[in-house]
Amino acid sequence: MEQIAGIAARQKSEVRKQLAIIEIRNISKSFPGVKALSDVSLSIEEGEVHAIVGENGAGKSTLMKILGGMYQADSGEIFIRGEKQEIHSIQDAMKAGVSVIYQELNLMPELTVAEIAYRLRFETPSHFSTFFRKREGVPPQQYRRERRQPGR
């Protein structure tokens, strides 16, 4: 009976791996004087909810910023629904179906979380990209500004 349970568990595991929505493999990221991420892997499968937790400086935000296109990993791979992705910008991440909602309480206080998520997904990402890159200290010459008239 234990042998059958073991086979069923392996089969379930193999099936679940095929259903990974997001798979991050061996991601590493360094900043001057700091190794923020070292060989981090994560698989998020359909129907799962994950929480990334850790102390300040553990690399949680760095990992999400790599997934969301804000930072580029020094090494590693990202797969979305089994397809390898080259995520070099927020726009690349959004084209792959990834949107990161940052925990910035004063970003748009008049909007609900659902409204912010909608805007991030369906409105132009250029405004959000510019805003977050400014906050992260990225020099203006490294990002493109797109000016839009309100309501357009």
N, C-alpha and C positions, 0 to 999 in steps of 0.2 A: 504494500500500500504506500509506503514512504517513497518507493521508487517511482510510482505513478504520480504522486504529488510533486516530486522533483522534476519530472518530465513536463508536467502541466505548468509548473512555475517557470521553467526555462522557455517553454513555448510562449507563455504570456509575456515574459520579458522580451523575447525576440519580436513579438507583434507590437508591443508598446514602443520599442525603439524605432520601429518603422513609422510610428505615428508622431514622432517628435516634431513639434511645431517650431521650436527654436532649439538649436544645439550650438553651444559655444565650446570650442575645443582648444585647449592649451593656450589660452590668451595670456599674454604678458604685456606689461606696460611700465615704463620707467619715466620718471621726471628727473631733472637734475638733482642728484644726491638721494633719490628715493625710488625704491622698487615698489610701485603701487600694486601691481598684480604679477604673480609668478605662476605660470602654467595652470590657469584656472579653467575648469571645464564645468559645464552645466547643461542639462537636458530638460526641457520643459515639454511635457507631453500633453496631448489634447485632454481637456477636462481637469487639468491640475491647476492648483493655485500655489504659488511659491512666494515666500518672503525672503528677501536678502537682508540678513541681519549681521551686525558686528559692531565692534567698537569704532569710535571716530578714527579715521585714517586706515581702516581695514581694506578699503578699495571698493566698497559698495557703489558709490557714485561713479567712480571711474569705470567700473564694469558696465553700468547702465549707459554712461556717456559713450562708450565704445559701441555698444549695441545700437544706440540711437544716432550714431554718426557724428557726435560732437568731438570725440577723440578718435584717433586711429591707433589700433593695437600695434605694438612693436613686432609681435608674432602671434600666430594662432589663426583659427578659422571660425567663421560663423556660417551656419546653415539655417535656412528658413524653409520649413516643409521639405527637407531633404536636398535642397538646392544650395550650393555654395554661393555666398553673397560677398561682393566686394563693396563694403560700406565705407565710403570716404567722406560722406556729408550727411546732414540731416535729411536732405532730399533723397539720397540713395536709400537711407533707412526707411523713409516713408514709402518709397516705391516698392520696397520689399515687404511692406505691410507692418513696419515697426514704428510706433510712436511712443515717446517717453514723456510722461507728465511729471514734471519736476515739482518737488515739494517747496514751492515758493508761494507762501501764503498771500503776499501782497502783489503778486503779478497782475491779476485781474480780479480784485476783490468783489466786483459787482456780478461776476459770473459763477455759476455752480460748477462743480467738477465735471459733470456731464457736458455742459456748454463748452468748457475749455477743451475737453477731449474731442468734441465735434469740430471745433475750430482748428485744432492741431491736425486733425485727419483730413478735413475737407476744404479748408481755406489755404491760401498760399502759405507755405512754410517760411518764406523769406523774412517776414517780420519777426517771427519767433527765432529763427536762426540768427538774425542780426542781434536781437536782444540778448540771447544766451551767449553768443560769442563775445559781445561787449562785456558781459558780466564775468566771463572767464579770462578776460585780458588778452584776447586774440587781437593782434593789430588789424586796423581797418583794411589795410591793403591785402589781407589774406581772406577776406570775404567780400561778397558782392552785395551791394545794397540795391534793393528794388523798392522804389517809392510807388505807392498806390494811393489813389484818392479814396477817402472813406466811402463805403457803399459800393465799390467797384470790385 
